[in-house]
Amino acid sequence: METKQCGPIGRPRGFDTDQALERAMLVFWEHGYEGASLSCLTRAMGISTTSMYAAFGNKEELFRKALERYTEGPSAYLARALEESTALGVATAILAGTIRTTTRPSHPQGCLGVQSALTASESGREVRELLVAWRNDSHSSVRDRFRRSVDEGDLPPETDPGLLARCLTTFAFGLAVQAASGVCRDELQEAADAFLRTWPLS
């Protein structure tokens, strides 16, 4: 049963949780985990702190939900890229998706996962661990896909799938950092093209 609660800005409890989570995701994306204060989050979400806790839990739990939304939304290009028919196609799609997502004018620059990984205080320890796991999941998915490419003869037999995946994901995260610092899309694409010219071919 839906009840109404009064909060600092007097909003009713019955708000659009999907829209509120979308707005929270954008705040975390722009400011990182530690840079996103509760007041900034609740103001963007259009709800009171009381309503936020009731609907999403504490700030860390809200971040977990926002990261999941980011993974399934703006960062979904990774899952699509893994479906490409060749390893080079996978790499090309991952870098294109990274550049497109991190430089889109209508969204914050950079990557939510990378921005929030820069947390430094003890209070951000669990978030850092969450993001380490998030990045490791990406690496593992790419590694497994490249292992298949080796087995299928798409990559040279001496290729180390784990190392190649680490090189690619490290470069992709580096592109996101560059995007957050204001490097334009064309320059990032030039860097990606240079990286891809070194790709091992069978």
N, C-alpha and C positions, 0 to 999 in steps of 0.2 A: 504494500500500500504506500502510495506516495504521500509524504508529509512535507510541510514547508518549514524552513528554518531561516531565521534572520541572521545575517552576517554583517561584516563591516560595510558592505555596499548594498545591503538590503535586498539581495536577489532571492527569488524562490528556489527551493531545492529542485524543482522540476525543470532543469536545463537540458540542453542537447549535449549529451556526454561525448558523442562522436565529434561534434564541432569543437567542443572544449579541448578534447585530446589533440585534435589537429592543431589548434592554436598553441597548446603546450609544446608540441613537437617543434613548431617553428621557433619558439622562444629558446628551447634547448639547442636547436640547430644554430641559431645566431649567437648565443651567449655561452654555450657550453654548459656543463652540469653545475659547476660552482658559480659561474657568472649569472645563472638564472636564479634570481631571488624569488622567494615565495610571493612577495608583493608584485613582482613583475609577472610571474606566472598567473596569479589569480586575476590580475588586471587584464591580461591578454585573454584569459579564458572567460572573463565576464562573470566570475563567481566569487563567493567569499571563501576564506581559508577553511571555514567549517565545512562548507559544501565540497571543497576539494578533497579534504581528508575523508569525508563520508563516501565520496564516489570513487576515489582513486587510491586512497591510503596516503602515506607520507610522500615526501619529495622523491625519495629513491624509488618507491613503487610507481609513482607517476612517470619517472624517467624510464623505467623498464617498459612500461606500456607504450611510451612515446618512441622508444627505440624499436620496439616490435612493429609499430605502425610505420616507422621510417623504412625498416627492412622490407616490409610488404608493399610499400608504396614507392617513394622516390628511389630507394636502393634496389628495387626489384629487377633492375637491369642485369644484376649478377646471375640470378637464376635463369633468366632468358638467355644470357650469353653462353651458359654451360650447355645449351641445347644446340649450339652451332656445330656444323658437321666436321670441322677441323680445329686443331689446337690454335692455329693462327687466327681462325675466325673467332674462337673464344676470346683470345687475347685482344683482338681488335675491338670486339663488342664490349668487353669490360672497360677498356680505356675510353672508348667513345661514350659509354654510359657514365663513366666517372666524370669526364669533362662536361658532358651535357648537364648532369645533375648538379655539379658543384659551381657552375657558372650561370645557371638560369636566372634571368633578371627578376623574375617574380618570386624567387626564394632566396634565403640567406646563401651567401657564398661559402664554399667549402663543404665539409662532410660532418654531419651530426656526430657520428662515431669518433671522428678524429678530433673535432673541436672539444668534445667532452672528455677525451682521453688525456687532455692536458691538465686535468685536475691534479693538484699537488698536495693538499692537506690530508691529514689522517681521516677526516670526515668523508673524503671521497674514495677511500680504499675499496669499498665494495663495488662502487661504480667502475673504478679502474679494473677490478677483477672481471666484472661483467663485460667490459669492452675488450679485455684481453681474450676472453672466450669468444666474443663476437668476431673479432679479427681472425682468431684461430679457426673458427668455423668456416670463414670465407676461404682461408688458405687450404683447409682440408678438402673443401668441395672442389677447388681448382686443381689441387694435387691429384685427387681421384680421377678427375676428368682427363688430366694429362697422362696419367698412368694408362688409361684406356687408349689414349692416342698412341702411346708407345707400343702397347699390345697389338694395335691395329696397323702398325707400320706408318702412321701419320707423322710420328716424331722419330728421329734416329734412335736405334736400340740402346745407345749409350747414354741417352738423356736421363737425367735425374729428375723425375716428376716433382718431387718435393722442393728441390732447389729452384727449378724453373717457376713453380707456383709462387715461391717466396720472392723471387725477383720481380715477378709480375705484380703481386699484391703490394709489395713495398713501393714499387714505382707508382702504382695507382693511388696509394695513400699519400705519396709525395705530391702527386698532381693536386690532390684535394687541399693539401697545405698551401701549395702555391696559389691555388684559386682563392683560398681564404685571405691571402695576403694581397690580392688584387691583380694577379697575373691574368691577362686576358685569354679568352678561349682560343684564339688563333695561335698564340704562343704555346699554349699547352698542347694543342693539336700537333704543332711542329715537333715538340719534344716527344710526343707519343709516336709519331711517324718515324722519328730517328730510332726510338727504342725497338719498334717493330721491324726495322730493317736488319736488326741483328738476330732475328728469330731463327732458331734451328729448323732446317727443312730436311725431310727424309730423302 
